[in-house]
Amino acid sequence: MGMRPDEFWDMTIFEWNCKYAGYRRKQDHQDDQRSSFVRETWAYILHAGGYRNENGDPIKGEDLLRLPSERKRKRADPRPLNPLLNMTEAQRQDLRNRINQSAPNLD
């Protein structure tokens, strides 16, 4: 943190906490910069290789890695996670029949 021993021993707890919080913010920012460089380099390499994301757009760094300081993006596809919610009753019954036919008879 760049302090001399006499500076450290003359600090109050409040001053120490402020200095440490600033130090952590600086370290986190440097970590994000390093990670951002790595993810953008990988995106560039993948883009040069012809890789695309699920929408067919060129891959960006955010598609590969989310940094700790970034908020989680909302899903681009708003479909429900449970596919059974979109099924009709006939589709559900067909699924039940197929499951019953494939399962061994336990009676």
BAFI-3210 file (N, C-alpha, C; in Angstrom, 3 decimals, decimal comma, padded with zeros to 6 digits):
// residues 107
n [1|2|3|4|5|6|7|8|9|10|11|12|13|14|15|16|17|18|19|20|21|22|23|24|25|26|27|28|29|30|31|32|33|34|35|36|37|38|39|40|41|42|43|44|45|46|47|48|49|50|51|52|53|54|55|56|57|58|59|60|61|62|63|64|65|66|67|68|69|70|71|72|73|74|75|76|77|78|79|80|81|82|83|84|85|86|87|88|89|90|91|92|93|94|95|96|97|98|99|100|101|102|103|104|105|106|107]
n.u [000,821|002,137|003,129|005,042|006,476|006,109|004,022|001,978|001,643|000,783|-001,765|-005,368|-008,040|-010,178|-008,913|-007,204|-009,100|-010,268|-008,051|-007,426|-009,786|-009,645|-007,297|-008,126|-010,121|-008,538|-006,933|-008,916|-009,818|-007,513|-007,339|-009,682|-009,009|-006,893|-008,212|-010,117|-008,519|-007,554|-009,954|-010,920|-008,859|-009,105|-011,658|-011,128|-009,387|-011,116|-013,050|-011,565|-011,244|-013,705|-015,808|-019,056|-021,594|-024,664|-026,604|-025,570|-023,901|-020,639|-018,328|-018,047|-016,079|-017,643|-019,331|-017,841|-016,727|-017,718|-016,906|-016,055|-016,880|-018,938|-022,425|-024,804|-026,076|-029,349|-031,240|-031,193|-033,055|-036,322|-037,734|-039,492|-037,830|-038,762|-039,828|-042,215|-044,234|-045,106|-046,371|-049,112|-052,121|-052,450|-049,855|-048,574|-049,847|-048,999|-046,284|-046,364|-047,331|-045,193|-043,179|-044,219|-044,247|-041,545|-040,505|-039,645|-041,934|-042,998|-044,743]
n.v [-001,190|001,087|002,518|003,975|002,617|004,408|006,016|004,146|003,385|005,735|006,085|006,284|003,930|004,481|005,971|004,000|002,112|003,639|004,032|001,398|000,615|002,252|001,230|-001,404|-000,837|000,243|-001,990|-003,794|-002,444|-002,535|-005,315|-005,747|-004,352|-005,913|-008,375|-007,595|-006,980|-009,552|-010,948|-009,475|-009,900|-012,667|-012,669|-011,295|-013,123|-015,332|-014,146|-013,662|-016,249|-016,837|-017,361|-016,918|-015,356|-016,576|-015,129|-014,671|-012,557|-010,929|-012,187|-010,693|-009,389|-009,394|-011,507|-013,708|-013,584|-012,438|-009,709|-009,290|-006,777|-006,082|-005,949|-008,606|-009,499|-009,269|-012,030|-012,612|-014,091|-014,389|-016,713|-019,039|-020,887|-023,432|-025,758|-027,142|-025,416|-024,155|-026,093|-027,709|-029,364|-031,737|-032,200|-032,611|-034,960|-036,727|-036,757|-037,932|-040,482|-041,455|-041,543|-043,414|-045,689|-046,096|-046,533|-049,095|-051,670|-051,504|-052,833]
n.w [000,000|000,038|002,317|004,916|007,952|010,179|009,277|009,138|011,871|012,966|012,085|012,381|013,043|011,342|009,298|008,337|007,360|005,285|003,614|002,974|001,643|-000,632|-001,740|-002,347|-004,244|-006,278|-006,901|-007,769|-010,031|-011,628|-011,955|-013,429|-015,760|-016,742|-017,112|-018,967|-021,164|-021,777|-022,374|-024,579|-026,393|-026,834|-027,964|-030,330|-031,567|-031,891|-033,499|-035,801|-036,588|-037,562|-035,855|-034,424|-032,339|-030,735|-032,076|-034,523|-034,765|-034,708|-032,276|-029,103|-026,389|-024,057|-024,504|-023,932|-021,326|-018,194|-016,283|-012,785|-011,910|-013,555|-014,219|-014,298|-017,417|-018,826|-020,018|-023,477|-024,740|-023,986|-023,367|-021,274|-018,672|-018,206|-020,406|-020,390|-019,732|-022,029|-023,485|-025,075|-023,908|-025,316|-026,249|-023,819|-022,962|-024,940|-024,359|-021,804|-022,511|-024,094|-022,178|-020,383|-022,032|-022,464|-019,954|-017,615|-016,571|-013,376|-011,784]
ca.u [000,000|003,024|003,244|006,196|005,995|005,617|002,701|001,024|001,379|000,118|-003,118|-006,509|-008,716|-010,960|-007,986|-006,765|-010,201|-010,384|-006,891|-007,560|-010,878|-009,094|-006,335|-008,887|-010,752|-007,479|-006,565|-010,021|-009,806|-006,399|-007,726|-010,656|-008,314|-006,156|-009,183|-010,722|-007,550|-007,525|-011,194|-011,011|-007,899|-009,727|-012,762|-010,509|-008,886|-012,269|-013,674|-010,722|-011,486|-015,040|-016,815|-020,123|-022,420|-025,903|-027,397|-024,862|-023,048|-019,262|-018,167|-017,442|-015,495|-018,689|-019,939|-016,960|-016,403|-018,265|-015,988|-016,724|-017,467|-020,058|-023,686|-025,247|-027,004|-030,595|-031,250|-031,700|-034,191|-037,213|-038,514|-039,419|-036,840|-039,447|-040,542|-043,541|-045,216|-045,604|-046,976|-050,568|-052,492|-052,204|-048,409|-048,242|-050,330|-048,093|-045,051|-046,639|-047,420|-043,853|-042,443|-044,770|-043,836|-040,105|-040,145|-039,961|-043,123|-042,559|-045,820]
ca.v [000,000|002,224|003,318|003,753|002,132|005,462|006,420|003,117|003,398|006,990|006,116|005,804|002,815|005,065|006,291|002,725|001,558|004,441|003,748|000,025|000,602|002,831|000,270|-002,503|-000,311|000,360|-003,348|-004,350|-001,777|-003,099|-006,679|-005,635|-003,954|-007,078|-009,350|-007,044|-007,162|-010,970|-011,359|-008,831|-010,593|-013,933|-012,362|-010,960|-014,371|-016,120|-013,435|-013,907|-017,634|-016,982|-017,708|-015,938|-015,690|-017,264|-014,267|-014,536|-011,367|-011,225|-012,380|-009,597|-009,844|-009,633|-012,808|-014,754|-013,507|-011,296|-009,278|-009,173|-005,456|-005,894|-006,556|-009,697|-009,045|-010,012|-013,000|-012,093|-014,919|-014,364|-017,941|-019,576|-021,932|-024,710|-025,895|-027,718|-024,351|-023,770|-027,240|-027,874|-030,569|-032,891|-032,445|-033,197|-036,344|-037,477|-036,920|-038,932|-041,800|-041,887|-041,875|-044,672|-046,779|-046,345|-046,910|-050,493|-051,892|-051,778|-053,498]
ca.w [000,000|-000,111|003,544|005,792|009,245|011,069|008,765|009,524|013,306|013,327|011,515|013,162|012,373|010,251|008,213|007,775|006,566|004,058|002,762|002,488|000,664|-001,855|-002,274|-002,946|-005,463|-007,285|-007,309|-008,538|-011,329|-012,389|-012,321|-014,513|-016,984|-017,235|-017,596|-020,169|-022,242|-022,122|-023,034|-025,889|-027,259|-027,219|-028,881|-031,613|-032,157|-032,317|-034,622|-036,972|-036,977|-038,123|-034,863|-034,197|-031,182|-031,099|-032,966|-035,785|-034,719|-034,280|-030,830|-028,345|-025,128|-023,054|-024,770|-023,435|-019,901|-017,470|-015,231|-011,493|-011,711|-014,474|-013,817|-015,148|-018,445|-018,921|-021,107|-024,740|-025,104|-022,817|-023,211|-019,908|-018,479|-018,191|-021,673|-020,184|-019,595|-023,345|-024,145|-025,015|-023,172|-026,197|-026,238|-022,504|-022,933|-025,802|-023,592|-020,760|-023,150|-024,484|-020,945|-019,862|-022,903|-022,355|-018,575|-017,325|-015,761|-012,006|-011,018]
c.u [000,861|003,149|004,547|005,659|005,456|004,259|001,635|000,655|000,703|-001,322|-004,162|-007,139|-009,527|-010,061|-007,492|-007,847|-010,375|-009,253|-006,998|-008,666|-010,401|-008,120|-007,064|-009,564|-009,738|-007,085|-007,664|-010,067|-008,681|-006,705|-008,717|-009,986|-007,561|-007,116|-009,840|-009,792|-007,550|-008,790|-011,340|-010,028|-008,487|-010,878|-012,221|-010,017|-010,051|-012,966|-012,870|-010,907|-012,876|-016,121|-017,795|-020,884|-023,739|-026,798|-026,743|-023,978|-021,621|-019,175|-017,491|-016,893|-016,543|-019,374|-019,127|-016,835|-017,027|-017,304|-016,739|-017,410|-018,677|-021,314|-024,059|-026,272|-028,265|-030,513|-031,825|-032,953|-035,145|-038,057|-038,418|-038,416|-037,474|-040,245|-041,935|-044,622|-045,826|-046,310|-048,490|-050,859|-052,240|-050,717|-047,979|-048,653|-049,442|-046,774|-045,234|-046,671|-046,044|-043,018|-042,930|-044,348|-042,352|-039,689|-040,479|-041,189|-042,689|-043,627|-045,482]
c.v [001,249|003,105|002,987|003,297|003,235|005,999|005,430|003,236|004,688|007,071|005,708|004,645|003,329|005,380|005,013|002,121|002,313|004,118|002,346|-000,082|001,183|001,888|-000,878|-002,056|-000,227|-001,021|-003,982|-003,744|-002,334|-004,528|-006,664|-005,249|-005,136|-008,106|-008,881|-007,216|-008,610|-011,357|-010,717|-009,466|-011,907|-013,691|-012,042|-012,221|-015,208|-015,477|-013,671|-015,334|-017,880|-017,340|-016,555|-016,339|-016,288|-016,439|-014,099|-013,309|-011,761|-011,310|-011,157|-010,169|-010,165|-010,983|-013,942|-014,772|-012,259|-010,971|-009,134|-007,821|-005,199|-006,573|-007,651|-009,167|-009,887|-010,951|-012,367|-012,842|-015,001|-015,621|-018,432|-020,715|-023,322|-024,868|-026,485|-026,636|-023,953|-024,906|-027,207|-029,154|-031,818|-033,234|-033,058|-034,667|-037,235|-037,746|-037,963|-040,340|-042,323|-042,277|-043,218|-045,858|-047,109|-046,805|-048,392|-050,588|-052,317|-052,477|-054,912]
c.w [000,000|001,122|004,252|007,153|010,149|010,590|009,213|011,007|013,764|012,829|012,547|012,383|011,190|009,049|007,525|006,876|005,253|003,093|002,167|001,432|-000,670|-002,536|-002,971|-004,242|-006,600|-007,805|-008,162|-009,931|-012,210|-012,828|-013,478|-015,826|-017,584|-017,825|-018,881|-021,361|-022,715|-022,877|-024,410|-026,871|-027,742|-028,186|-030,272|-032,318|-032,681|-033,511|-035,904|-037,479|-037,520|-037,128|-034,667|-032,933|-031,659|-032,026|-034,332|-035,852|-034,351|-032,755|-030,227|-027,046|-024,080|-023,264|-024,149|-021,923|-019,296|-016,343|-013,916|-011,288|-012,607|-013,950|-014,797|-016,142|-018,417|-020,108|-022,354|-025,154|-023,913|-022,655|-021,773|-019,829|-018,527|-019,484|-021,516|-020,077|-020,933|-024,070|-024,033|-024,253|-024,008|-026,221|-024,912|-022,437|-023,793|-025,075|-022,498|-021,358|-023,537|-023,274|-020,396|-020,711|-022,724|-020,963|-018,363|-016,425|-014,369|-011,171|-010,687]
res [m|g|m|r|p|d|e|f|w|d|m|t|i|f|e|w|n|c|k|y|a|g|y|r|r|k|q|d|h|q|d|d|q|r|s|s|f|v|r|e|t|w|a|y|i|l|h|a|g|g|y|r|n|e|n|g|d|p|i|k|g|e|d|l|l|r|l|p|s|e|r|k|r|k|r|a|d|p|r|p|l|n|p|l|l|n|m|t|e|a|q|r|q|d|l|r|n|r|i|n|q|s|a|p|n|l|d]
***
